[in-house]
Amino acid sequence: MTQPRTIRSALPVGVLLAVFLCMTEPAAYAQQAEPAKDDATQQIAGALSSIKLSYAFQLYGQSRNTGSGPKGTDSTTDIYFKRNRLMMSGQLDDVYGFYSAVQFQGDERIYPAQVADTSRKSFDIIDTFFTADYTDSFRLRAGLTKDPMIREDNESCFEPLSVDRSYFVYTNLPRLNRDFGVLLWGNVADAMFQYRLAAMKGNDDISDPKSSLRYTARVHVSLLDPESSLTYKGSYLGQKKVLTFGAGYQTEAEAVYGNVAGLSMSKDYKAYTYDVFFEYPTDVGTLTASGAYLKADFQGAYEGADPDPRSTGLAGEKNGWYAKAGYLLPQNIGSGKIQVYGRYEKWQIAELYGIYDQQIKWSAFGINYYIKGQNLRLTLEYSMNDYVKEDTVNKDFKTVTTMLQFRI
């Protein structure tokens, strides 16, 4: 990944401020305090010079064979920013630092399972957290950060194998795949093992049976090259030999009601996942393959008289799996490299748009063209969404997606 650009304009300001303060002190005291002030000035200057900015966007062009026209059955075309993100990070010293990111999305009509009547957009602070890296085996994050349970969700959104990560792996959080809380993590035995432990806000609403934290644990073991970062990749583009097995568990007590109107049928939430990732470069190309299973359970809250909507839909009670594979050609084609891929997913959704026990079969195949690695990338993907139970709302559809990704 290209190193982000460094902000240095604030450095002279800190130095001039320190000089001014020294000039206003009595001479004797200034001589006595000079070493301490020099240390403070150097620390401030070092912190300011460590601040880095980076920017990335994904511009989508999509066409789906439904969603428009008088009856909503005509094709829909859409061009929008899937992600348009500005990121900033910095270090106080070798241990303490921060990261923050803001993002614009839109104007978007085509969504994973439906086409909206009108375009939607959003502008959010998606991450802001404090970091403390005491040792490689003991690190801390505190603030707004990613839910650490699911591998696919923790693969970098700017380094997926397919055009995007699975649309169906998200668990129910008010902030989609991010939450406020504390995350402890680290690598053990030369990064052969990694652990993640988190206590986060979870569901937090007046209609909750109880205000309680959401607890998460995840571990993985890497049998070839280590995956030592907190962020995974959908493909290492032949730079590593990887075989990693992972598992995660999550729970929140009294998270939803099965009958919100009656304030009854209090239900706990729990979820678990297990996954595998493999990549191996050879002289004839690089093979990438991965898969995972996920179950999210609200103890049947969807069967209540007035279920909490957070227990239903794509992010509610469900279970399913995905499998994906890619092949990166060894030689350059023009100025870049080509990678072909395919993926298949099968999900059982407790309730989706009025249909109970809905089953979705989702498949896609596509091609990536890496002009400058992940920093400049083109992707073309064809996907098919198959509902086992169809009605006027839940109807099968096909989508063609093109993506331009740019990152500095």
Sequence and secondary structure as in RCSB ss.txt:
>XXXX:A:sequence
MTQPRTIRSALPVGVLLAVFLCMTEPAAYAQQAEPAKDDATQQIAGALSSIKLSYAFQLYGQSRNTGSGPKGTDS
TTDIYFKRNRLMMSGQLDDVYGFYSAVQFQGDERIYPAQVADTSRKSFDIIDTFFTADYTDSFRLRAGLTKDPMI
REDNESCFEPLSVDRSYFVYTNLPRLNRDFGVLLWGNVADAMFQYRLAAMKGNDDISDPKSSLRYTARVHVSLLD
PESSLTYKGSYLGQKKVLTFGAGYQTEAEAVYGNVAGLSMSKDYKAYTYDVFFEYPTDVGTLTASGAYLKADFQG
AYEGADPDPRSTGLAGEKNGWYAKAGYLLPQNIGSGKIQVYGRYEKWQIAELYGIYDQQIKWSAFGINYYIKGQN
LRLTLEYSMNDYVKEDTVNKDFKTVTTMLQFRI
>XXXX:A:secstr
    EE  TTHHHHHHHHHHHHHTS HHHHHHHHHHHHHHHHHHHHHHHH EEEEEEEEEEEEEEEEESTTS EE
EEEEEEEEEEEEEEEESSSSEEEEEEEEEEEEEEE SS EEEEEEEEEEEEEEEEEEEEETTEEEEEEEEE  S 
TGGGB TTS SSSSS SS     TBTTEEEEEEEEEEETTTTEEEEEEEE     TTSSS   EEEEEEEEESSS
   SSSB S  TTS  EEEEEEEEEEEEEEEEEETTTTEEEEEEEEEEEEEEEEEEETTEEEEEEEEEEEEE TT
GGGSSB  GGGSSTTSSEEEEEEEEEEE SS BTTBEEEEEEEEEEEEEEEETTEEEEEEEEEEEEEEEESSGGG
EEEEEEEEEEEESS  SSS  EEEEEEEEEEE 
